[in-house]
Amino acid sequence: MSANLQEKAAEALEKLKTENPYFSKYADKIAKIQKSSPEEFLSKIQKQEAEKAKKQADEKARDYSELMNPKKTIETKSELPFKKLEDIMKIELLEGKSADEIKEIWLEYHKSKDVIAAVVPTEIFNKLMDNAKKYPIFIFPIPRSQGFEFIMLQFAANTVHFTPLLCYQVHKENAPECLNIVHYIEFKDKGIVLMRGEYDTKVINVQEAQCLANQLQMYYTQNNEKKLELLETFTKSPEKFKHMDVIKELENLQIA
């Protein structure tokens, strides 16, 4: 039995040499454990492999979101109020500051937080809101290992709510959000609007949240004829809308 264990431990050791880039650093210690206690050595190897497999499985599961988990509770209001800056930070930190100073403080404030943040010129925000009235609902794709996942957006007051499309189709208004972008307008008179996006790390990562924010800007604030045409078709002639068209727009952006 001991010989069999030694043989298995030796095989595992050889496997480690080729798969673990840090093997040489701990080679002597590993070899000592392998020879003196093959049972302990094999146990450690099995534990590491199990942890690696679980990590890979978790990452694969995240690829298509946690779609089957509806919100536990939901508030229904006919008209949502504007969210206020004072709800997330001490507004006195920004009072009396210039636009450039506010921008610097805002971006620095969010550096260590799991959010996306930006400072938007007032004229760009106004264009965003003008188009939001015309096209309050739309969909954006984000890349996944299996292809693309569609995320539905909906404007409400100064907030843009993002929800996986499949999730919305299953749960309707109870569908959990994966990203929530708020535009704070307290300093519009200084020529800037503060943007902050909170995202669900179980559904999307920071790169995917930024991808959605970038598409929001390109579709709703730039005078891009093709993208405006897609917004128009989706809103007024949904039967003519083709999902592949928005995928092509994203692919063209990535290639560029």
FITIGU-515188 format. One record per residue (C-alpha): residue number from 1; x, y, z. Coordinates in pm, whole numbers. Layout:
<atoms>
k NUM&xx X&yy Y&zz Z .
...
</atoms>
This chain:
<atoms>
k 1&xx 0&yy 0&zz 0 .
k 2&xx 285&yy 235&zz 91 .
k 3&xx 459&yy 162&zz -239 .
k 4&xx 140&yy 240&zz -427 .
k 5&xx 106&yy 573&zz -245 .
k 6&xx 469&yy 655&zz -317 .
k 7&xx 411&yy 583&zz -684 .
k 8&xx 101&yy 806&zz -698 .
k 9&xx 283&yy 1083&zz -509 .
k 10&xx 574&yy 1061&zz -754 .
k 11&xx 333&yy 1094&zz -1048 .
k 12&xx 167&yy 1396&zz -887 .
k 13&xx 508&yy 1551&zz -828 .
k 14&xx 600&yy 1516&zz -1196 .
k 15&xx 269&yy 1678&zz -1291 .
k 16&xx 340&yy 1970&zz -1062 .
k 17&xx 676&yy 2031&zz -1231 .
k 18&xx 507&yy 2095&zz -1565 .
k 19&xx 189&yy 2274&zz -1448 .
k 20&xx 301&yy 2492&zz -1158 .
k 21&xx 520&yy 2789&zz -1260 .
k 22&xx 635&yy 2831&zz -897 .
k 23&xx 744&yy 2470&zz -853 .
k 24&xx 1118&yy 2540&zz -857 .
k 25&xx 1084&yy 2790&zz -572 .
k 26&xx 942&yy 2525&zz -338 .
k 27&xx 1090&yy 2211&zz -499 .
k 28&xx 1293&yy 2098&zz -196 .
k 29&xx 1005&yy 2142&zz 48 .
k 30&xx 759&yy 1967&zz -184 .
k 31&xx 995&yy 1675&zz -244 .
k 32&xx 1051&yy 1632&zz 130 .
k 33&xx 676&yy 1609&zz 201 .
k 34&xx 626&yy 1376&zz -94 .
k 35&xx 885&yy 1128&zz 36 .
k 36&xx 817&yy 1148&zz 412 .
k 37&xx 438&yy 1157&zz 398 .
k 38&xx 285&yy 1063&zz 61 .
k 39&xx -64&yy 1061&zz 217 .
k 40&xx -31&yy 1427&zz 323 .
k 41&xx 122&yy 1521&zz -13 .
k 42&xx -159&yy 1360&zz -215 .
k 43&xx -419&yy 1517&zz 13 .
k 44&xx -278&yy 1866&zz -52 .
k 45&xx -267&yy 1805&zz -428 .
k 46&xx -629&yy 1683&zz -432 .
k 47&xx -741&yy 1984&zz -229 .
k 48&xx -570&yy 2226&zz -469 .
k 49&xx -723&yy 2056&zz -772 .
k 50&xx -1069&yy 2068&zz -614 .
k 51&xx -1032&yy 2440&zz -541 .
k 52&xx -913&yy 2503&zz -898 .
k 53&xx -1208&yy 2312&zz -1044 .
k 54&xx -1455&yy 2504&zz -825 .
k 55&xx -1305&yy 2836&zz -932 .
k 56&xx -1335&yy 2742&zz -1299 .
k 57&xx -1694&yy 2626&zz -1249 .
k 58&xx -1787&yy 2952&zz -1071 .
k 59&xx -1637&yy 3158&zz -1353 .
k 60&xx -1821&yy 2955&zz -1616 .
k 61&xx -2150&yy 2995&zz -1429 .
k 62&xx -2101&yy 3373&zz -1412 .
k 63&xx -2074&yy 3394&zz -1790 .
k 64&xx -2450&yy 3388&zz -1835 .
k 65&xx -2540&yy 3573&zz -1516 .
k 66&xx -2749&yy 3476&zz -1218 .
k 67&xx -3064&yy 3498&zz -1427 .
k 68&xx -3295&yy 3288&zz -1218 .
k 69&xx -3278&yy 3492&zz -896 .
k 70&xx -3557&yy 3752&zz -886 .
k 71&xx -3564&yy 4040&zz -640 .
k 72&xx -3702&yy 3945&zz -301 .
k 73&xx -3893&yy 4271&zz -272 .
k 74&xx -3971&yy 4546&zz -516 .
k 75&xx -4114&yy 4894&zz -487 .
k 76&xx -4354&yy 5012&zz -755 .
k 77&xx -4388&yy 5385&zz -806 .
k 78&xx -4557&yy 5566&zz -1091 .
k 79&xx -4283&yy 5830&zz -1096 .
k 80&xx -3939&yy 5789&zz -944 .
k 81&xx -3770&yy 6094&zz -785 .
k 82&xx -3428&yy 6219&zz -889 .
k 83&xx -3150&yy 6068&zz -680 .
k 84&xx -2950&yy 6326&zz -485 .
k 85&xx -2575&yy 6360&zz -447 .
k 86&xx -2606&yy 6411&zz -71 .
k 87&xx -2728&yy 6051&zz -40 .
k 88&xx -2385&yy 5909&zz -128 .
k 89&xx -2131&yy 6168&zz -11 .
k 90&xx -2085&yy 6485&zz 193 .
k 91&xx -2180&yy 6750&zz -61 .
k 92&xx -1996&yy 7018&zz 139 .
k 93&xx -1673&yy 6859&zz 11 .
k 94&xx -1758&yy 7002&zz -330 .
k 95&xx -1929&yy 7330&zz -248 .
k 96&xx -1737&yy 7641&zz -350 .
k 97&xx -1504&yy 7439&zz -575 .
k 98&xx -1441&yy 7501&zz -944 .
k 99&xx -1555&yy 7251&zz -1208 .
k 100&xx -1199&yy 7117&zz -1245 .
k 101&xx -1161&yy 7078&zz -869 .
k 102&xx -1494&yy 6897&zz -842 .
k 103&xx -1394&yy 6662&zz -1123 .
k 104&xx -1066&yy 6578&zz -951 .
k 105&xx -1232&yy 6519&zz -613 .
k 106&xx -1511&yy 6308&zz -767 .
k 107&xx -1278&yy 6076&zz -956 .
k 108&xx -1039&yy 6045&zz -662 .
k 109&xx -1332&yy 5971&zz -428 .
k 110&xx -1429&yy 5668&zz -638 .
k 111&xx -1083&yy 5525&zz -709 .
k 112&xx -1099&yy 5267&zz -432 .
k 113&xx -1468&yy 5184&zz -473 .
k 114&xx -1625&yy 4904&zz -680 .
k 115&xx -1806&yy 5146&zz -910 .
k 116&xx -1752&yy 5322&zz -1241 .
k 117&xx -1745&yy 5701&zz -1234 .
k 118&xx -1707&yy 5993&zz -1474 .
k 119&xx -1773&yy 6364&zz -1512 .
k 120&xx -2001&yy 6452&zz -1804 .
k 121&xx -2024&yy 6798&zz -1964 .
k 122&xx -2370&yy 6949&zz -1915 .
k 123&xx -2438&yy 6976&zz -2290 .
k 124&xx -2364&yy 6604&zz -2334 .
k 125&xx -2596&yy 6518&zz -2044 .
k 126&xx -2872&yy 6732&zz -2194 .
k 127&xx -2837&yy 6544&zz -2523 .
k 128&xx -2851&yy 6215&zz -2332 .
k 129&xx -3175&yy 6314&zz -2162 .
k 130&xx -3330&yy 6444&zz -2485 .
k 131&xx -3271&yy 6108&zz -2650 .
k 132&xx -3381&yy 5924&zz -2335 .
k 133&xx -3726&yy 6079&zz -2377 .
k 134&xx -3743&yy 5954&zz -2736 .
k 135&xx -3586&yy 5614&zz -2670 .
k 136&xx -3644&yy 5522&zz -2302 .
k 137&xx -3570&yy 5151&zz -2353 .
k 138&xx -3300&yy 4978&zz -2557 .
k 139&xx -3063&yy 4680&zz -2549 .
k 140&xx -2684&yy 4652&zz -2559 .
k 141&xx -2472&yy 4340&zz -2607 .
k 142&xx -2172&yy 4247&zz -2393 .
k 143&xx -1918&yy 3981&zz -2497 .
k 144&xx -1936&yy 3641&zz -2328 .
k 145&xx -1724&yy 3330&zz -2379 .
k 146&xx -2021&yy 3166&zz -2556 .
k 147&xx -2099&yy 3472&zz -2770 .
k 148&xx -2295&yy 3775&zz -2647 .
k 149&xx -2545&yy 3849&zz -2373 .
k 150&xx -2805&yy 4122&zz -2422 .
k 151&xx -2862&yy 4375&zz -2147 .
k 152&xx -3178&yy 4585&zz -2142 .
k 153&xx -3163&yy 4947&zz -2027 .
k 154&xx -3443&yy 5173&zz -1908 .
k 155&xx -3431&yy 5540&zz -1810 .
k 156&xx -3607&yy 5663&zz -1496 .
k 157&xx -3550&yy 6022&zz -1375 .
k 158&xx -3170&yy 6068&zz -1355 .
k 159&xx -3103&yy 5694&zz -1339 .
k 160&xx -3038&yy 5433&zz -1608 .
k 161&xx -3129&yy 5079&zz -1503 .
k 162&xx -2960&yy 4782&zz -1672 .
k 163&xx -3099&yy 4427&zz -1652 .
k 164&xx -3003&yy 4107&zz -1840 .
k 165&xx -3265&yy 4071&zz -2114 .
k 166&xx -3327&yy 3703&zz -2045 .
k 167&xx -3370&yy 3786&zz -1678 .
k 168&xx -3631&yy 4051&zz -1764 .
k 169&xx -3816&yy 3809&zz -1990 .
k 170&xx -3838&yy 3564&zz -1699 .
k 171&xx -3915&yy 3802&zz -1410 .
k 172&xx -4045&yy 4125&zz -1572 .
k 173&xx -4044&yy 4409&zz -1316 .
k 174&xx -3897&yy 4178&zz -1051 .
k 175&xx -3580&yy 4124&zz -1256 .
k 176&xx -3264&yy 4215&zz -1060 .
k 177&xx -3042&yy 4488&zz -1203 .
k 178&xx -2682&yy 4426&zz -1301 .
k 179&xx -2590&yy 4796&zz -1336 .
k 180&xx -2739&yy 5120&zz -1213 .
k 181&xx -2600&yy 5448&zz -1355 .
k 182&xx -2697&yy 5775&zz -1185 .
k 183&xx -2627&yy 6126&zz -1317 .
k 184&xx -2612&yy 6382&zz -1037 .
k 185&xx -2711&yy 6728&zz -1160 .
k 186&xx -2624&yy 6943&zz -856 .
k 187&xx -2341&yy 7116&zz -1046 .
k 188&xx -2504&yy 7156&zz -1387 .
k 189&xx -2463&yy 7532&zz -1356 .
k 190&xx -2085&yy 7479&zz -1344 .
k 191&xx -2104&yy 7288&zz -1672 .
k 192&xx -2064&yy 6936&zz -1534 .
k 193&xx -2278&yy 6638&zz -1429 .
k 194&xx -2136&yy 6368&zz -1202 .
k 195&xx -2189&yy 6008&zz -1313 .
k 196&xx -2166&yy 5700&zz -1093 .
k 197&xx -2246&yy 5339&zz -1183 .
k 198&xx -2292&yy 5061&zz -930 .
k 199&xx -2281&yy 4705&zz -1066 .
k 200&xx -2355&yy 4355&zz -936 .
k 201&xx -2024&yy 4168&zz -936 .
k 202&xx -2212&yy 3836&zz -945 .
k 203&xx -2349&yy 3925&zz -1288 .
k 204&xx -2096&yy 4154&zz -1461 .
k 205&xx -1742&yy 4273&zz -1396 .
k 206&xx -1600&yy 4625&zz -1411 .
k 207&xx -1495&yy 4591&zz -1777 .
k 208&xx -1847&yy 4484&zz -1875 .
k 209&xx -2000&yy 4769&zz -1673 .
k 210&xx -1771&yy 5015&zz -1851 .
k 211&xx -1860&yy 4857&zz -2186 .
k 212&xx -2229&yy 4926&zz -2118 .
k 213&xx -2156&yy 5284&zz -2009 .
k 214&xx -1952&yy 5344&zz -2324 .
k 215&xx -2231&yy 5213&zz -2547 .
k 216&xx -2480&yy 5435&zz -2363 .
k 217&xx -2268&yy 5738&zz -2445 .
k 218&xx -2216&yy 5641&zz -2810 .
k 219&xx -2584&yy 5569&zz -2880 .
k 220&xx -2744&yy 5849&zz -2680 .
k 221&xx -2499&yy 6142&zz -2694 .
k 222&xx -2322&yy 6118&zz -3031 .
k 223&xx -2482&yy 6206&zz -3361 .
k 224&xx -2407&yy 5865&zz -3512 .
k 225&xx -2654&yy 5806&zz -3794 .
k 226&xx -2642&yy 5424&zz -3775 .
k 227&xx -2688&yy 5410&zz -3399 .
k 228&xx -2972&yy 5664&zz -3400 .
k 229&xx -3138&yy 5457&zz -3670 .
k 230&xx -3117&yy 5149&zz -3447 .
k 231&xx -3270&yy 5341&zz -3155 .
k 232&xx -3550&yy 5461&zz -3382 .
k 233&xx -3620&yy 5114&zz -3522 .
k 234&xx -3618&yy 4946&zz -3182 .
k 235&xx -3862&yy 5204&zz -3043 .
k 236&xx -4100&yy 5262&zz -3334 .
k 237&xx -4066&yy 4952&zz -3553 .
k 238&xx -3959&yy 4670&zz -3321 .
k 239&xx -4066&yy 4405&zz -3573 .
k 240&xx -3790&yy 4532&zz -3806 .
k 241&xx -3521&yy 4544&zz -3537 .
k 242&xx -3239&yy 4289&zz -3572 .
k 243&xx -3032&yy 4195&zz -3267 .
k 244&xx -2732&yy 4120&zz -3487 .
k 245&xx -2714&yy 4488&zz -3587 .
k 246&xx -2617&yy 4604&zz -3237 .
k 247&xx -2367&yy 4317&zz -3213 .
k 248&xx -2208&yy 4434&zz -3538 .
k 249&xx -2181&yy 4788&zz -3402 .
k 250&xx -1996&yy 4659&zz -3095 .
k 251&xx -1771&yy 4434&zz -3302 .
k 252&xx -1682&yy 4725&zz -3532 .
k 253&xx -1592&yy 4931&zz -3224 .
k 254&xx -1369&yy 4654&zz -3085 .
k 255&xx -1191&yy 4609&zz -3420 .
k 256&xx -1133&yy 4984&zz -3446 .
</atoms>
